[in-house]
């Protein structure tokens, strides 16, 4: 058995295909967004450590990945802690893995007074992200949508102050949490402005808002209002760009307060997309959600079958983009990413 038989050819380019979604038109086929992040370093033939420290290398890695795979979205990204890093959190760096938090900036409540909106010209690795965005937009921005990703307010707060302590403070000290989220939201608004100025699409990721960590009640109080300010800002100054939200893990209990945050596109992970379409498809476009671990360990035939099943759940496929549920693992075999994109070509047709 092979997944390469009878793969229709695309006559529509990536950017044209994605623009159809924004213009309310049917594309030739559904778009495909494998969430290629640190894996781009593998394609470009450099270490993940180099990718994460060098803006030119990061941008060129994503250009190489787009040339190799033909993915319909470039995502400039490495870790959800980038904003927090620029605001004082210390990171550990590795040559063949993504950075990880080494030391949170906030040790006690009074440290909140030291948390400031960062300078995007010098703080943390923000200059790396800005340069990478510029490189990718210059090289392939006329062919594919380039996006730059950052952690939402709640996720950034959890990288500034340990998540196990932050979730406890939702009950014990909510006023302090709101003060922290305010600074994180201001930093997120600044991030949006910097990315829009570089003609790229800002994407917000809020994995700490997963239902595994935050109840619907707490999501509505501590996550929704701050995400809403970010989505409103994109709508107000983005020139027609959509507000895009990704949340990893299980989100089903939080779909109602997620809708209240006003995003146009949801990228979802460990949920039934058919159920998501029934619950929210009238309001948002849905991206997902081949299991990332399967991309790493399964065969191309198995990826093809999984993607076909997801496409089948989406019915007429309106407002649907095939993709991975979360980050494509760094060492994913290239043929499995090919199988995912080819599945969109086979099972996501509008032109027959």
C-alpha positions in Angstrom: 0.0 0.0 0.0 1.2 3.5 -0.7 0.0 7.0 0.2 1.4 8.5 -3.0 -1.1 7.0 -5.5 -3.7 9.3 -7.0 -2.6 12.5 -5.4 -4.2 15.4 -7.2 -2.0 18.3 -8.3 -2.4 21.7 -6.8 -2.9 24.6 -9.3 -3.6 27.0 -6.4 -0.6 28.3 -4.4 -0.4 28.3 -0.6 -1.1 32.0 -0.1 -4.0 32.0 -2.6 -5.5 29.0 -0.8 -5.3 30.6 2.6 -6.7 33.9 1.3 -9.8 32.0 0.2 -10.6 31.3 3.9 -10.3 35.0 4.7 -12.5 36.0 1.7 -15.2 33.5 2.3 -14.5 31.6 -0.8 -14.0 27.8 -1.3 -10.3 27.0 -1.9 -9.4 24.3 -4.4 -8.7 22.1 -1.3 -8.4 22.5 2.4 -5.2 24.1 3.6 -2.7 22.1 5.6 -0.9 23.5 8.7 1.5 21.0 10.1 2.9 23.0 13.1 6.5 22.9 12.0 8.5 24.7 14.7 11.9 23.5 15.8 11.8 20.7 13.2 12.6 23.4 10.6 16.2 23.3 11.9 16.4 19.6 10.9 15.3 20.5 7.4 17.8 23.3 7.1 20.6 21.1 8.5 21.5 23.1 11.6 21.3 22.4 15.3 18.2 23.3 17.2 20.4 25.4 19.5 21.6 27.5 16.5 18.0 27.8 15.3 16.9 29.2 18.6 19.7 31.8 19.0 20.2 33.1 15.5 17.3 35.1 13.8 18.7 34.7 10.3 19.1 30.9 10.8 15.6 30.6 12.2 14.1 32.5 9.3 16.0 30.5 6.7 15.1 27.2 8.3 11.4 28.0 7.8 12.1 29.0 4.2 13.8 25.6 3.7 10.9 23.8 5.4 8.4 25.5 3.1 10.4 24.7 0.0 10.7 21.1 1.1 7.1 20.4 2.2 4.8 23.1 0.7 3.1 23.7 4.1 0.4 26.4 3.9 1.6 28.3 7.0 5.1 29.2 8.3 5.2 29.5 12.1 8.2 31.4 13.6 8.4 29.9 17.1 10.4 27.8 19.5 8.9 28.0 23.0 5.9 29.4 24.7 8.2 31.2 27.2 9.7 33.7 24.8 7.8 36.7 26.2 8.5 35.7 29.8 12.2 35.2 28.9 12.3 38.8 27.6 10.7 40.0 30.9 13.2 38.2 33.2 12.6 34.5 33.3 15.9 32.5 32.7 16.0 29.7 30.2 18.2 26.6 29.7 19.4 26.1 26.1 20.2 22.8 24.5 21.8 22.0 21.1 19.2 19.4 20.1 16.0 20.4 21.9 13.9 23.5 22.6 14.8 25.8 25.4 13.2 25.2 28.8 12.5 27.3 31.8 15.5 27.3 34.3 14.3 29.9 36.8 11.1 31.9 36.9 11.5 35.6 37.3 8.9 36.1 40.1 10.0 34.6 43.4 7.6 36.5 45.6 4.5 38.8 45.1 6.6 42.0 45.5 8.6 41.0 42.4 5.6 41.9 40.3 6.7 45.5 40.5 9.8 44.6 38.5 7.9 43.0 35.6 7.9 45.4 32.6 6.8 45.3 29.0 10.0 44.3 27.1 12.0 46.2 24.6 11.7 44.3 21.4 15.0 45.6 20.1 17.1 44.1 22.9 15.3 42.0 25.5 15.7 38.2 25.6 15.5 36.6 22.2 12.8 39.0 20.9 15.4 40.4 18.3 15.9 36.8 17.1 12.2 36.4 16.5 11.9 39.8 14.8 14.8 39.0 12.4 13.5 35.6 11.6 10.1 37.0 10.7 11.7 39.6 8.5 13.8 37.0 6.7 10.9 34.6 6.1 8.6 37.4 4.9 11.2 38.8 2.5 12.1 35.3 1.1 8.6 33.7 0.7 6.0 36.1 2.0 4.6 36.5 -1.5 4.0 32.7 -1.6 2.9 31.6 1.8 1.5 33.2 5.0 4.2 33.8 7.5 3.2 33.9 11.2 5.0 34.5 14.4 3.8 32.8 17.6 3.9 33.9 21.2 2.5 32.8 24.5 -0.8 34.4 25.6 -1.2 36.3 28.8 -2.0 33.4 31.1 0.8 31.2 29.6 3.3 34.1 29.9 2.2 34.6 33.5 2.8 30.9 34.2 6.4 31.3 32.8 7.1 34.3 35.0 5.6 32.6 38.1 5.6 28.8 38.4 2.3 27.4 37.1 1.7 25.3 40.2 1.8 28.5 42.3 -0.1 30.5 39.8 -3.1 28.2 39.7 -3.2 28.2 43.5 -3.2 32.1 43.5 -6.4 32.1 41.3 -8.2 31.3 44.5 -6.0 32.7 47.2 -5.0 36.0 45.6 -7.0 36.8 42.4 -6.3 40.5 42.5 -2.5 39.9 42.3 -3.0 37.5 39.4 -5.1 40.1 37.5 -2.3 42.6 38.0 0.2 40.1 36.6 -2.0 39.3 33.6 -2.4 43.0 32.9 1.3 43.4 32.3 1.5 40.2 30.2 -1.4 41.5 28.1 0.3 44.8 27.4 3.4 42.8 26.4 1.2 40.7 24.1 -0.3 43.7 22.4 3.2 45.1 21.8 4.1 41.7 20.3 1.1 41.9 17.9 2.1 45.4 16.8 5.7 44.3 16.1 4.7 41.3 14.0 2.0 43.2 12.1 4.7 45.9 11.3 6.7 43.1 9.7 3.8 42.0 7.5 3.3 38.7 9.3 0.4 37.1 11.2 0.6 37.1 15.0 -0.7 33.8 16.5 -1.4 33.4 20.2 -0.8 30.1 22.0 -2.4 29.6 25.5 -1.5 26.0 26.5 -1.8 26.8 30.2 -5.5 27.5 29.5 -6.0 23.8 28.9 -9.0 22.3 30.7 -6.5 20.0 32.5 -5.2 23.0 34.4 -8.0 25.6 34.3 -11.8 25.1 34.9 -14.4 26.9 32.8 -15.1 29.3 35.7 -11.4 30.3 36.0 -11.0 30.4 32.2 -13.8 32.9 32.0 -12.3 35.1 34.8 -8.5 34.8 34.2 -8.1 33.9 30.5 -11.0 35.1 28.4 -10.9 38.8 29.1 -7.2 39.1 28.4 -7.4 36.9 25.2 -10.3 39.1 24.1 -8.1 42.2 24.3 -5.6 40.5 22.1 -8.2 39.3 19.5 -9.8 42.8 19.5 -6.4 44.4 18.9 -5.7 42.2 15.9 -9.2 43.0 14.5 -8.7 46.7 15.1 -5.2 47.2 13.7 -4.5 44.0 11.6 -5.9 45.2 8.3 -8.3 42.2 8.0 -6.0 39.5 9.4 -7.7 36.9 11.5 -7.2 36.4 15.2 -5.7 32.9 15.7 -5.6 30.9 18.9 -3.9 27.6 19.7 -4.5 25.7 22.9 -2.8 22.3 23.4 -4.3 19.3 25.3 -8.0 19.0 26.3 -10.1 22.0 25.7 -13.6 20.7 25.4 -15.0 22.0 28.8 -13.7 25.5 28.0 -15.1 25.9 24.5 -17.8 28.3 25.6 -15.5 30.8 27.3 -13.1 30.3 24.5 -15.8 31.5 22.1 -16.2 34.6 24.2 -12.6 35.5 23.6 -13.5 36.4 20.0 -10.9 34.5 17.9 -11.6 33.6 14.3 -9.5 30.4 14.1 -8.9 27.7 16.7 -6.0 25.3 16.4 -6.9 22.3 18.7 -5.1 19.3 19.9 -6.5 16.4 21.9 -10.2 16.8 21.1 -12.8 15.4 18.6 -12.8 17.9 15.8 -16.3 16.8 14.7 -17.6 17.8 18.2 -15.7 21.1 18.0 -17.3 21.8 14.6 -20.8 21.1 16.1 -20.1 23.3 19.1 -18.1 26.2 17.5 -17.9 25.7 13.8 -20.5 28.4 13.2 -18.1 31.0 14.7 -14.6 29.8 14.1 -12.5 28.0 11.6 -10.8 24.8 13.0 -7.3 23.6 12.5 -6.2 20.1 13.5 -5.5 17.6 14.6 -3.3 14.6 13.7 -1.6 13.4 16.9 2.0 14.8 17.0 3.4 11.6 18.6 1.9 9.6 15.7 3.7 11.9 13.2 7.0 10.9 15.0 6.4 7.1 15.3 3.8 6.0 12.8 4.1 5.1 9.1 3.1 7.3 6.3 0.2 4.9 5.6 -1.0 5.3 9.2 -0.8 9.1 9.0 -2.8 9.0 5.8 -5.5 7.0 7.4 -5.6 9.2 10.5 -5.9 12.4 8.4 -8.5 10.8 6.2 -10.6 10.1 9.3 -10.3 13.7 10.5 -11.3 15.0 7.1 -14.3 12.7 7.1 -15.5 14.1 10.5 -15.6 17.6 9.1 -18.4 16.9 6.6 -18.4 19.6 3.9 -15.1 20.8 5.3 -16.2 24.5 5.4 -13.9 26.4 7.8 -11.6 23.4 8.3 -7.8 23.3 7.9 -6.0 20.0 8.3 -3.0 20.0 10.6 -1.1 18.6 13.5 -2.6 18.9 17.0 0.5 20.5 18.3 4.1 20.9 17.4 5.5 18.5 14.8 8.2 16.6 16.9 11.8 17.7 16.0 12.8 14.3 14.7 9.6 13.6 12.7 10.4 11.6 9.5 9.9 14.0 6.5 7.8 11.3 4.7 5.2 11.6 7.5 4.8 15.3 7.0 4.5 14.6 3.3 1.7 12.1 4.0 -0.2 14.7 6.1 0.0 17.3 3.4 -0.8 14.8 0.7 -3.9 13.8 2.7 -5.2 17.3 2.4 -4.7 17.1 -1.4 -6.6 13.8 -1.5 -9.4 14.1 1.1 -9.9 17.8 1.3 -11.0 18.6 -2.3 -13.6 21.2 -3.2 -13.0 21.0 -6.9 -14.6 17.6 -7.6 
